[in-house]
Amino acid sequence: MSKTPDPMEYFKAIMNGDVMDVKSASAVFTSASEYAAKLNRIALEAAEKSAELSSVWTKESLKKLEAFGEPLSEPTQIAKISSEIAAEQAQEAPEHLAKFAEVAKSAQMATIELLMTAGKQAQGEVAAAAKKATAAGAKAT
């Protein structure tokens, strides 16, 4: 008869460091956590800048709507003010959208730079581990 493996033995081996290198796992976790924090910072900065741009655009738009706060005697005045506001908004929209695009581009570039750095670091770590394993294998033979 076969004996069912005891999962607790496996977990004990992991906790004792018999199955995996705890220091390496800890270093990987720390490195991943650092990169996650940097990515989070990039995202939060972009969100903050976008919120500021949105707030400015909203305040400008509301300022233009103050024209409706005055009593108007002719219906044509409402139409004229409305069309002027719509024309101004249509004219200014590309400028505002370009500012949002610049924030997105900046965040994208910062993210790419961070990922490139992480890739280079990981490549170096893999090369060092391979060299170490090769050296250990050569000593064993």
Sequence and secondary structure as in RCSB ss.txt:
>XXXX:A:sequence
MSKTPDPMEYFKAIMNGDVMDVKSASAVFTSASEYAAKLNRIALEAAEKSAELSSVWTKESLKKLEAFGEPLSEP
TQIAKISSEIAAEQAQEAPEHLAKFAEVAKSAQMATIELLMTAGKQAQGEVAAAAKKATAAGAKAT
>XXXX:A:secstr
      HHHHHHHHHHTSSS HHHHHHHHHHHHHHHHHHHHHHHHHHHHHHHHHHHHHHHHHHHGGGGGS  S H
HHHHHHHHHHHHHHHHHHHHHHHHHHHHHHHHHHHHHHHHHHHHHHHHHHHHHHHHHHHHHHHHH 
